[in-house]
Amino acid sequence: MVKLIAIAAILLALGVIPAVLAIGMDWHPAGDSPGVWFQRSGSILVVFSVLADAILASLFTSLFPGSQTVVLTDDDAVSLKPFYTIVSVFAVIFTAVGTVIWGYGDLFF
């Protein structure tokens, strides 16, 4: 479980990198504006955020079992809940921010 949550966190960090590079660096092709490349980076952020969220969704019942869920091991579940919650909140936020960048990113420039 720890590895999957860490992978989800790494995916979120990797998704943010193109957007940060698109803002801070001027490495776009000559025919395109920086705004277009920033807009395209939003799609990358959305894809990585959705992948991270899918990984986190597969762990949900293990960390937050319902009354009808059979729990085989509960060793790390308590200590992982805060980290899981933080990463999943960032996944939702990054999905929303990436969607806004993807749709309207060129208007920010």
C-alpha positions as CSV (number, residue, x, y, z in Angstrom):
1,M,0.0,0.0,0.0
2,V,2.8,2.4,0.8
3,K,4.4,1.9,-2.6
4,L,1.1,2.6,-4.4
5,I,0.5,5.8,-2.5
6,A,4.1,6.9,-3.2
7,I,3.6,6.1,-6.9
8,A,0.4,8.2,-6.9
9,A,2.3,11.1,-5.3
10,I,5.1,10.8,-7.8
11,L,2.6,10.8,-10.7
12,L,1.2,14.1,-9.3
13,A,4.6,15.6,-9.1
14,L,5.4,14.5,-12.6
15,G,2.2,16.0,-13.9
16,V,3.0,19.4,-12.4
17,I,6.5,19.6,-14.0
18,P,5.4,20.4,-17.6
19,A,3.1,23.2,-16.4
20,V,5.9,24.8,-14.3
21,L,8.3,24.5,-17.2
22,A,5.8,26.0,-19.6
23,I,5.5,29.0,-17.4
24,G,9.1,29.5,-16.5
25,M,11.0,28.5,-19.7
26,D,10.8,29.8,-23.2
27,W,11.3,26.5,-25.1
28,H,8.3,26.4,-27.4
29,P,8.5,26.0,-31.2
30,A,8.8,29.3,-33.2
31,G,5.3,29.1,-34.6
32,D,3.5,28.6,-31.2
33,S,3.0,31.0,-28.4
34,P,3.9,30.2,-24.8
35,G,0.2,30.3,-23.9
36,V,-0.4,27.3,-26.3
37,W,2.3,25.3,-24.6
38,F,1.0,26.1,-21.2
39,Q,-2.5,25.1,-22.3
40,R,-1.1,21.8,-23.6
41,S,0.6,21.2,-20.3
42,G,-2.8,21.2,-18.7
43,S,-3.7,18.0,-20.5
44,I,-0.6,16.3,-19.1
45,L,-1.5,17.4,-15.6
46,V,-5.0,16.0,-16.0
47,V,-3.8,12.6,-17.3
48,F,-1.3,12.1,-14.5
49,S,-3.8,13.3,-11.9
50,V,-6.4,10.8,-13.1
51,L,-3.9,8.0,-13.1
52,A,-2.9,8.9,-9.5
53,D,-6.6,9.0,-8.5
54,A,-7.2,5.6,-10.1
55,I,-4.4,4.1,-8.0
56,L,-5.8,5.8,-4.9
57,A,-9.3,4.6,-5.6
58,S,-8.1,1.0,-5.7
59,L,-6.8,1.4,-2.1
60,F,-9.8,3.1,-0.7
61,T,-11.6,0.0,0.8
62,S,-8.3,-1.3,2.3
63,L,-7.8,2.0,4.2
64,F,-11.4,2.8,4.9
65,P,-13.2,-0.5,5.3
66,G,-17.0,-0.4,5.5
67,S,-19.1,-2.5,7.9
68,Q,-19.4,-5.3,5.2
69,T,-15.7,-5.3,4.3
70,V,-13.4,-8.2,5.4
71,V,-10.1,-6.8,6.5
72,L,-7.2,-9.2,6.3
73,T,-4.4,-7.0,7.5
74,D,-4.8,-3.6,9.2
75,D,-1.1,-3.0,10.1
76,D,-0.4,0.1,8.1
77,A,-3.9,1.4,7.4
78,V,-4.1,3.7,10.4
79,S,-0.7,5.3,9.7
80,L,-1.4,5.7,6.0
81,K,-4.7,7.4,6.2
82,P,-3.4,11.0,6.5
83,F,-0.9,10.5,3.7
84,Y,-3.6,8.9,1.5
85,T,-6.0,11.8,2.3
86,I,-3.4,14.4,1.4
87,V,-2.4,12.8,-1.9
88,S,-6.1,12.2,-2.9
89,V,-7.0,15.8,-2.2
90,F,-4.1,17.0,-4.3
91,A,-5.2,14.6,-7.1
92,V,-8.6,16.1,-7.2
93,I,-7.3,19.7,-7.0
94,F,-4.7,19.0,-9.8
95,T,-7.4,17.4,-12.0
96,A,-9.5,20.6,-11.7
97,V,-6.6,22.9,-12.1
98,G,-5.3,20.9,-15.1
99,T,-8.7,21.1,-16.7
100,V,-8.8,24.9,-16.3
101,I,-5.3,25.2,-17.7
102,W,-6.2,22.8,-20.6
103,G,-9.3,24.8,-21.5
104,Y,-8.2,28.4,-20.8
105,G,-4.4,28.3,-20.4
106,D,-3.7,30.3,-23.5
107,L,-5.8,33.2,-22.1
108,F,-3.4,33.6,-19.2
109,F,-0.6,34.8,-21.5
